[in-house]
């Protein structure tokens, strides 16, 4: 039961990136997002990805995969809207 709850939380937690993406798109600006921070977090997620793929822990694997995908969307959106300002 604990593993099932953790698995659901591992998938749901990265979904909180979606409101951030929506806010950037609605405001048509990512100026309040530090690109250094975004690329730092994204880089760390990317470096953890191979370990998650090799792991037998389904919770860690689900969290890492869903977080990498959704945070990649945050970084892409932030860069896209930052480059539109120029």
C-alpha positions as CSV (number, residue, x, y, z in Angstrom):
1,X,0.0,0.0,0.0
2,X,2.8,2.4,0.9
3,X,4.5,1.8,-2.4
4,X,1.3,2.4,-4.4
5,X,0.8,5.7,-2.6
6,X,4.4,6.7,-3.2
7,X,4.1,5.7,-6.9
8,X,1.0,7.9,-7.3
9,X,2.8,10.8,-5.5
10,X,5.9,10.3,-7.7
11,X,3.7,10.9,-10.8
12,X,1.6,13.7,-9.4
13,X,4.4,15.8,-7.9
14,X,6.0,16.7,-11.2
15,X,2.6,17.8,-12.5
16,X,3.1,21.0,-10.4
17,X,5.3,22.1,-13.2
18,X,2.3,22.5,-15.5
19,X,1.0,25.7,-13.7
20,X,4.4,27.2,-14.1
21,X,4.4,26.5,-17.8
22,X,0.8,27.9,-18.1
23,X,1.8,31.1,-16.1
24,X,4.8,31.7,-18.5
25,X,2.5,31.2,-21.5
26,X,-0.3,33.5,-20.2
27,X,2.1,36.3,-19.2
28,X,4.2,35.7,-22.4
29,X,7.3,36.2,-20.2
30,X,9.7,34.1,-18.3
31,X,11.7,37.0,-16.9
32,X,10.9,35.9,-13.3
33,X,12.5,32.5,-14.0
34,X,16.3,32.3,-13.6
35,X,17.6,30.4,-16.6
36,X,20.7,29.5,-14.5
37,X,18.4,27.9,-11.9
38,X,16.3,26.2,-14.6
39,X,19.3,24.7,-16.4
40,X,20.9,23.8,-13.1
41,X,17.9,21.8,-12.0
42,X,17.5,20.3,-15.5
43,X,21.1,19.3,-15.6
44,X,20.9,17.5,-12.2
45,X,17.7,15.7,-13.4
46,X,19.5,14.6,-16.6
47,X,22.5,13.3,-14.6
48,X,20.2,11.3,-12.3
49,X,18.3,9.8,-15.3
50,X,20.6,6.9,-16.0
51,X,20.5,5.7,-12.4
52,X,16.7,5.9,-12.4
53,X,16.5,3.8,-15.6
54,X,18.8,1.1,-14.0
55,X,17.0,1.1,-10.7
56,X,14.5,-1.6,-9.8
57,X,12.6,1.0,-7.6
58,X,9.5,1.8,-9.5
59,X,8.7,4.9,-7.5
60,X,12.2,6.4,-8.1
61,X,11.9,5.5,-11.8
62,X,8.4,7.0,-12.3
63,X,9.4,10.2,-10.4
64,X,12.6,10.7,-12.4
65,X,11.0,10.0,-15.8
66,X,7.9,12.2,-15.2
67,X,10.0,15.0,-13.6
68,X,12.5,15.0,-16.4
69,X,9.8,15.2,-19.1
70,X,7.8,18.0,-17.4
71,X,10.8,20.0,-16.2
72,X,12.2,19.8,-19.7
73,X,9.0,21.4,-20.8
74,X,9.5,24.2,-18.2
75,X,13.0,24.9,-19.5
76,X,11.9,24.8,-23.1
77,X,9.1,27.2,-22.4
78,X,11.3,29.6,-20.3
79,X,14.0,29.7,-23.0
80,X,11.4,30.1,-25.8
81,X,9.7,33.1,-24.1
82,X,13.0,34.6,-23.0
83,X,14.3,34.6,-26.6
84,X,11.0,36.2,-27.8
85,X,11.7,39.3,-25.7
86,X,14.9,40.1,-27.6
